[in-house]
Amino acid sequence: MYLTFARRLAGAAVALVVTAAATVLGGAVAHAATPRLALTALSFENSTVDVTEQYAANKLTWTVTNTDPDAYSVSGTVTMRMRSSITGELIGHDWVVRYEYQQTCCSDGVWESGTPQESTFSYHLPVRRYADATTATWEVTKVTITASGVTANVSGTRLQTFGYSFVAHTLIDTSGPTVEHISLHPSRRPYLYVGDGPATVTFDFTVQDAQSGFWKGSIRLAGPAGQSVTTAFTWERDEYSTGLRCGSVYGGDQDGTYMPCVIGVTLPAGAASGNWRIAKLVLRNNAGGTSTYQNPTAPSVTVTANTTVQAGGFAITPNPVDNWRDSAMTELTMAVSGATKGVSAVHVDFDSGCQQWGVPTVKADGRIAVPVMVYQQTAECQVNGIVVVDGAGRAALYGDAYAAPDPGLRITRVPSTNPPAALGATLAPSSLPASEVNQTSIRLTIQTQVQVAPVTGLSVYLYDADGTVVYQSGGGASQATDGAVTHWLYLWQPLEPGEYTVGFSLSDAARKSTPYNMPDNPDSRTLPGGPVVLTVTAG
């Protein structure tokens, strides 16, 4: 990230740059008049600002022009930085302000007045209270102007013809940035596979600097045989919002007093196998103050190319598993070679629905066995990571979680091919007087066939002699070990004397369903043993 930042500054032009366009029509070339974009005014409201007692801002106002009469907008950026009065160098993070015609919000440049051909903008720059001396100079280092696909850059001596700078009276920064807890990101096991290509390990930490604010830093990882890798980083403002990003995480404040960072450090192909650790973390603040953490408290990473310890012959038995009614156990086995002092640990990770369930054991044939729990009704789960560690701390890695060779392991569920089936049903009571209909709970017992997938749902309908539904209920259902499914009918509304046929639809955990004795359902089947009838008598 720091390298990108440096390139951006190095690429700033020293004069006004305009891109021209040509239009080709048929065989002739027509040269349209190239719009000329210009910065015609720029100045700070105050030539000096004192921030030793309290925070203050200095208003910057600038005007840009465009000779294109058809232009409907103009936009750009203004970049400002602080210059040390001790070294004469620019120090600290740049402060970039975006502006656009008729835009007056969102913590950026404010359009004050004008047209797309000539517009004036302003911005109140919050002046940092801390520097490396009692004075510092703030400067506009670059202005970009964009309209109708044409961009102009104004920088260097071109800016010095304007009131591009002011002096700030500041407090002296007396401390460097500090870092909070360093961890791996995302939360993961501390192993990294480096095979034919590079691999990246990512660290998560937060930098704080209550005075001038955090600017940039670097991380150096040290590995076996004197190998090391150093990565520079800084924070950036999001291109399309006011959000800030350090590495791959958003957050913090533009003053840099608090900045969460998630920084990736890439090890090249062929990096030495073994233990890699953060040997040095360097943090620099906006006043140029530096904090260096030698061997900070942080997780180390074991790097491997699977050239010493290796695993193979992966198998899962039983597979598929029957976990329709309860969680099921299975076993992942493998053959391990090249281990010193035996195998000390095996870690298996799944995408979802399965979990390693205990420590590995050695079977009689020497294979390593890992118990695995497959949770109830998990349709399938993929092994996405395997770590094998020997007694010397060397490791072998497999699976997408480590961008390592795929072990090709997937646990599936025993398939259910048959829909739920009813063998018969009864009502209790099956007859009652009309006066007791809304006072009686009626038990419907359906005897079902016990199959692979259990019955999990039931919808019940009561039909009159004309086939009209006069009552319905339903919801989840539980299938007993003998196949019985019980459901209670609560007939809150009165029924006229007569016979009422019970129809129902069974559904199972495999999302299959079967309707019975439902005249309004063309797929309805006839209930074995005859229909279930509720008789309502007079009285």
N, C-alpha and C positions, 0 to 999 in steps of 0.2 A: 504493500500500500504506500509506504514512504517513497519507493522508487517511482511509482506513478505520480505522486505528488511532486517530486523533484522534476520529473520530465515536463509536467505541466508548467512549472515556473520557467524552466529552461526554454520552453517553446514560445514564451511570450514575445511578441514582435516589438521592435524598437521604433516602429513608425506606423502610421495609419495604413492598414492593409485592406484592400477591397477586391472581392472576387467578381470578375466580369463574366457575362454569359453571351453566347452567340446563338442566333436562331437560323436554322437551315430550312428553306422552303423550296422544293423542287431542286433545280440546279443552282439557284442563287443563294447567296449568304447575305442576310440582312443584319447589320450590327445595330442592335437597340442601344439607346443611350443608357450607359451604366449609371445606376444611382450612386450618388456620392454621399457617404455617411460620414458625419463629422461630430467631434466633441467640441463645442464652441464655448462652454463655460464649465468651470469646476472650482469650488472653493469650500473650505470649512468656515463655519460661522465664527469660531474663535481661533486665534493663532496660538494661544496657550490655554491649557486646561489643568486645573489643580484637583487631583483625586486623593490627596493625602488625608483629607478629613472625611470624605464621603464619596460615594459613587457619583459619577457625572457622565454626561454624553455630549458629544460635539456633533452639531448638525452639518452634514455634507450636502451641498446642492450642486446639481450639474444639469447641463442642457445638451441635448443631441439633436442633430438636424439630418434631414434626408431630402435629396433633390427630386425624388420620385413623386410626382403629383398624385399618382394612383395608389400609393402605399396606404394601407389601412391600419397599420400597427408598427410599433418599434419596440424592441426589447433588448436585454443584455445583462451584463454583470459588472459589478464594481468590486475589485479586490483591494483590501487594505492590509498592511502589516506594520509591525513595530520594529524600529531600528534601535539597536543598542548605542547608547552614548559612550560606552567604554570601548567596544570593539569596532563600532561602525558598521556591523553586519546586521542584516535583517534576522530577527529571531522571533520565535513563537509561531503558532499556527496562523495561517491567513484567515481573514474575515471576509467572506464572500457574500455580497448582497445582490439579489436578483431584482430586476425592475422590468416593468412592462407598461405600455400605454394604457391608461385608464384604470390601472390596478392600484388600489389604495389600502390593501389589507395584508395580512398574513406575515407580519414581522419582517417584511422586506422593504425594498425601496418604494416610496410613495410617489405616485404621479401627482404633480402639483398643478400643472396647467399645460395647455398647448394642443397641438395637432400631431398626427403621425409624421408631418413634415418638420415640426419643431416642438419638442416637448421638454419640460423641465421636471426633474425628479429630486427627491430629497431622502435622506436617511440619517437617523440619529445613532451614531456609533457609540456603543458603550465602551468607555475607556478603561482599560485594565488598570487596577490600582497598584499593581506590583510590577516591578521591572528589576533589572540588574544594577540599577543606579537610581539616584534621586530624580533623574530626568530621562526621558526617552522620546523619540520622535515617531509619530504615526504618519504613514505615507499611503497615498493611493498608488498601487503598483501596476494596476492594469484596469482598463475599461474595455469591454466588448460592446459592440453595437450590431444588432441584427435586424434586418427588414427585407421582406420580399426575397428571401433565400440568399441574401448577401450579408457577409459579416465583416466588420472592421475591428481591428485590435489597436488600442492606443496604450503605449507603455513607454518606459525609458525616458529619454530627454523630452519627448513630445509632451509628457505630463508635467514636466517641470516649468512649462510656460504658464501653468495655472497655479492656483493656491492649493496645491496637492498635499500639503503636509501641515502638521502643527506639533507643538512641543507639549508633552505631558509631564507634570510634576508628580512623581510617584513615590510610593514606599518601596523599600528594598526587600526583595524576596529573600528570606533567610533559610528556607528549607526546600528540599526536593520532593518529588512525588512519592507517594507510598502505595503499596499494593496490598490488597486483601487476599483472602484464601484463593490459592491456585488449584484448579481441578481439571480433569479431562472433560472434554465436551464432545458429544453429549455424554452423560454418565455412562461409562463403558468400562470393560475390563482393560487393564493396561498392557495390551499386546498389539503389535503392528506387523503386518505381513509386507515384506519388500521382496518382490520377485523380479520379473523382467522389467517392471516399470517402477516409477517413484511411488511413494506412499506418504500420506499426510497425517500427522497427529495434531490434534486441536486442543488448545488450552483455554480455559475460561477463568477470568479474573477481573477485578475492578480496580482501577487506578483513581486515587484521590490526590488533589492538591488544592488546599484551601486558599492559597495566595494567588499566584499568577495563573494557575491552571495547567493541566497536562497538555503536552504538545505531541511528543512522539517517543518511540522506544525501539528496543530490539531484544530478541530472545536468541540465546545461543544454546543449542543442544550439543552435548558431548557424548560420544559413544566409544566403543572399544577401538583399540589400535590407533588412538589419537585422532579419530575422525570427529568432525564437528560440522554443524550447519547453523548459520546465523540468518535470522529473518527480521527485517525492519518492518515497523508498522506505525500507523498514526490513525487518527479518526478523520472521517469525511462527512460532509453534509450530503444528505440524500438529494439526488438530482431533481426530484419532482415534489419534494415537500420540505418542511422545516425540520424533519427528523435528522438525527445524527447516527452515524454507524461507525463502529470500531471493529474491523474484521467483518464478521458475519452477524453481529448482533446490533440492534438499534437501542438507543437510550442515551442517558447522560445529558449534559448541558453544554451550550456553546462556549461557556467560560472555561470548560475543562476541569472544573472543580470536582466533578464526579463523572467517571466514564467507564461503564462496563465494556469489556473487550472479549471477543472470542477470536483467537488468532491461530491460524494453521501454520505449522512448520513442516515443510516437505523434505523428506529424506530421499536422496536419489536412488535409482536402481543400483543394486549391488552394495547398498549400505551394510556395514558390518552387523552381523547377528550378535545379539547380546543386549546388555542394559544401556539404554539411552536416558539421559537426565538433563534437566535445565541446569547448566553450569553457570550461566550469567543472565540476569534480566536487567537491562539498562532502561531507565525512564528519565525523560527530560521534560522540564516544564517550559512555559512560555517566556520565562525570564532567562532561559538558558541553564538553569540549575539542574544538576544531574544526580540521580540516585542509582547506585549500582548494587544489585543484590547478587552476591556470589553464592552459588549453591543454595538457592532459596528452597524453603519447604514446599515441595511439589511432588506429585506422583511421577515416578520414572516409568519408562515403557520398555518392555522386552520386545526386541525386534528379531524376526526370523524370516528365513527364506525356505524353511522346511528342508534344509539340506542335511541336517544331523538327525534330529528326532523326526520320525515320520509315522503317519497312521494310514491305514488302508483297510480294504475288505469290510467296509461299513455295512452293517445290516441291522434291521429292526424286526424283532420277533416277539409276539405276534403282530402282524400287520396285513390286513386291516384289523381294527379292534372293535369290539362291541361295547360302545359307551352310550347306547341309547337310553338306558335306564339309570346308569350310575357311571361315575368316573372309572376308568380302566387303567391297569398297569401294563406296560410293555417294557422292552429292554433293547437298548442300543448297544451293539457290540462292535469291536474293531480290533485289528491287529496292530501293535505298536512295535517299531524297530528303532534302533539307535539310541535308546534311552540309557542314561547313566544313573545308577542307583535306583532303577525301577521307575515307575510312574507315580508321581506324588499327587497329581490332581488332574481331573478332567472336568471341564466346564462346557455344558451344552446349552445353547440358547435357541429358542423357537420364535417364530413370528407371533403366534398367539394360540391360546387354547391348550398348550402342552407345557410341561415344566419338568426339569430334572428333579428327581425325587430321591435324593440321597447321594451317598458317596460311591465312587466306582469300586468294583471288586474284580479280582482276577479269577477267571474260570479255569477249570481243570486243563483245558487245552491252551492256556496262556493268553487267551483273548481278554481284553478289557471290557467289562460290562457296566453300563450306566442305566439305573432304573429311571423310567420316565412315566409320569402321570399324564394321561389324556383325559381332560375334563369332560364331564357329561355333555353329550350331544355336540361336541366339537366335530365339525364335518371333516376337517383336515388341518394339519399344521405342518409347516416347513421348518426343517432344521436350517437356521441361517447362521450358525456359528458353533464351531467346536474348537476348544483349546486343550491341548495335551501338554502337560508340564512334567518333565522328568525330575529326578532327585537332585540334579545339578542346577535346576532353574531354567534349563533350556526348553523351548516350546516349539510346537507345531500348530499351525492355524489352518482352519478350513471354513468355508462359507462366506456368503455375501457380507456378513457383519464385519469381516476383516479384509474384504476385497481379496480373498484367498481362494484356492481351488475349491470348487463346489463338491461336497460329499454326495450330492444327489439323493438326499434323504427326505422322504415325505411320509407322514403317517395319515392314513385315511380311516374312515369309519366303514364298518360292514354295511353294504348297500341294502336298502329296503326297496323291494320291487313290487310288493303286493299292497293294495290299499286296505284300509281297515275293514274287517268283516264281522257282522253280527250273526249270532247263532240263534237268537231268540230274545224275547223281552216280556216282562210282566209289570203289572200295576198293582199297587197295594195302597188303598182299596181300589178295586176296579169298578165298584158301583156305590153310589151314595145319593141321598135325596137332594133335590135342588136347594133346599134351605141350608144345607151344610157345605155347599160347594166352596164358598169363600171363607169357610172356617176350618177347612181340612187341608193338611199337607199330604200330597200324594207322592208316593215313592215310585219312581220308574227305575227298574233294574234291567240293564241290557247285558246279556251274556255275549262277550266278544271273543274272537279268536286271538290267542296270544301269538303275536308275530314278532318280526325283528324290531319294527318301530312301534312304540307304545301309543295307545290312544291318548290324545292330549286335549281334545276339544269335542264339544257336543252342542248341537242346536236342536231344539225340540219344538214341534208344531202340533197343535190340536185342531183337527178338521171336523166341521159339522157334516151332515148328510149330503150337503150340496158341494162339498169340497172346499169350503171357505175356511180360511184360517181364523179361529176365534181366540187363540192364545198362542204365544210363542215365548221361549226363553232360551238361554244358552250361555256359553262361556267355556272356561277351562274345565277339563275333566281329568280324573285320575283312574287309571286302569289297575285293578287289583291283580295279585299274582295269579289268581284263577281266571282272570279275564273279565270279571264283573265290573261294570261301570254304573254308578248310581247317580241319579239326578232327581231333585225334588221339584214338583210342580206346585206353585202357589197360585190358585185361581181366584184372584181378588174380585173379578167381575162375575156376576151371576150368570148361570147357563140355564137355558130352557131344557125341560126334560127331553131326553133323546139319547142317541148313541154318537159318540165322538171318537174318531180314530186318531191314534197317536202316530205321527210321522217324525223322523229324526234323521240327522246327518252326523256321521262320525268323522272326525279328522284326526290325523296322527302326527307324530313328530317329524315325519318325512314330508309333511305338507300334502299328503294325499287324503282324499275324503270319499265317503260312500254314503249316498242318501237311501233311506228305506221308507216305503209306504208314504211317499210324498206325491200326491196326484198332480201338483203344479210343477213338478220337476221331471223333465223328460228322461233324465238319467236314473230315476229312482228304481230301486230294486224291491222285490217282494221279500218281506221279512220271513225267514224260516220259522216254521211253527205257527204261522198265521198272524193276522194283524192284532195289535194291542188296542183294545176298545175300552173307553170309559163310558159307563152307563149312568146317566143322570135320571133319577126317578122323580115322580111328583111327590110333593110333601116337603 
